Amino acid sequence: MKVTFLLGSTSDQGFADKIADVLKEFDIPSEIVVASAHKVPEKVVEVMDALNADPQPQVIITVVGMSNGLAGVAAASLVHPVINCPPYDNLDEYSVDIHSNLRYPSEVPSMTVLSAKNAAIAAAKILGEADEGIKQKVRDRIENVKSKY
């Protein structure tokens, strides 16, 4: 059971680390693969084949700025759920680039989550469906949040 990060560039590493830090709270391991859909599509195909051959439950989180082709390719090609979490630095990037993260053709089911923390929690909830320990940590987190109100 794990989360695999697909990054379009090494410059996205810091943002992926924010998500990975929250995953650690759920004891969910993660790994990072850098493979730009625009610059090395042949590598992306190899990565997709390897991920599809991996039988363990996992969630893929794409972290790609600018024109995000990777999330769509991943969502169309993988048997695992894909969460897209774009690493926007500012409102200008968000305003210009958000549409490449939201609108996909039919049969390309990528879920977009804009918050690093929420992307990690969403992945934990998905993986918790197959792991009672993770599910209990999700329950505990929900109760902790509710106890503050």
N, C-alpha and C positions, 0 to 999 in steps of 0.2 A: 504494500500500500504506500503510495507516494504521490507527490505533486511534481510534475516536470514543467519547468519553465522553458518556454521557447522565446528567445530574445532575437529581435531583428538586428541588434548591434550590441557590442560590449558597453556602449554608453548607457544602455538600459539596466545594467547590473545593479546600480544603487537602488533603483526603484524596486527591482525584483527582490533585493535583500530586505526591504521593508515588509514585503508580503511573507517572505520566508521566516522572518522573525516572529510573526504572529502564528505561523504554522507550527513553530517550535512549542508554542503554548499548548498545542494539541498533540504534541509528540508525533507530528507528521513529517517524515523526511522529505527532502526535495533535492532536485538536481537541476542544473542549468545547462541548456544547449543554446548556442548562438548559431543561427542559420537564417539569413535574410532571404525571404521569398523572391525579392527582386534581384539580388546580387548573386546568390548561389542556389538557384532552384533545384539543381541536381542534388545538393546536400539535403535540402528540405525533403525531397522524395525519399532519400535514404533514412532520414530521421523518422519520417512517418511510417515507413515499413518496419523499422525497429520497434517503434512504440506500439504499433498494431500487433506485433509478434509477442509483446510482453503481456503475459496473462494476468498479472496482478492488477487489482483495482487501482485506478489512478485518475487524477484530474490533470488536465493540461491547462496551464495559464500562459497566455501569450502576453508579452510586454513589448510593445512596438510603438514608436512614435511616428509622426508624419503619416505617410500613406501606408496603411496597414493591410498588406496583402497576406501576411502570414496567418492571421487569425482565420480568415476565410478559407485558406488552403487547409489549415489544420482541421477546422470544423467540417469541411467537406470530405476529408480523407481519413479521419481517425474514428475508431470505435469508442474512444474515451470522451467524456464531456470536456468541452473547451470553454474556458472563461477568458475573456479578453479584458485586460486591464491596462489601458494606455497611460504612459507616464508623462502626463502634461506638466510642464513647468510653469505655465502662466495661462491667463485667459485668452491671449491671442492664439496660442497653439491650440487650445481647446476649441475656440471658435472656428478655426480654419480646418482642423484635422478630425474633428469628432465624427463627421459623416463617414469617413473610411472605417470607422469602428462600429457603426450602427446599422448600416443598410447592406444586407447581403442578399444574393439571389435565393430562390427556393432551394431546399435541401442543404442549406449551409447554416446549421444551428449553433452559431457562436453567441454566448451570453456576454454582454458587456457590463462590467462593474467598474465604476470610476474611482472608487476608494481602494487603496491597497489593503487596508484592514478588512473591509467588507469582502474583497476577493478571497482573502485567506479564510474568512469565516464561511463563505459560500462553499469553498472547496472542502472544508471540514464537515459541513453538513452533508455534502454529497458522499464523501467517504464514510461518514458515520452511518450511512444506510447499510453498510456491509461490515461495520466494526463497532461493537457495543461500547468499547472503551472510548473511542472518539465521540460516539453519540452521547455518552455520559458527560464528557467534557463540554460538549455543546450545551447540554441541559444545564450544567453548572454555570456556564458563562451567562446564559440567558437569565437564570435566577439571580446571579450576582448583579447584572444590570438592573433587573426589576427591583432589587432590594434597595436601590439608591433613589427610588421615586416614591 
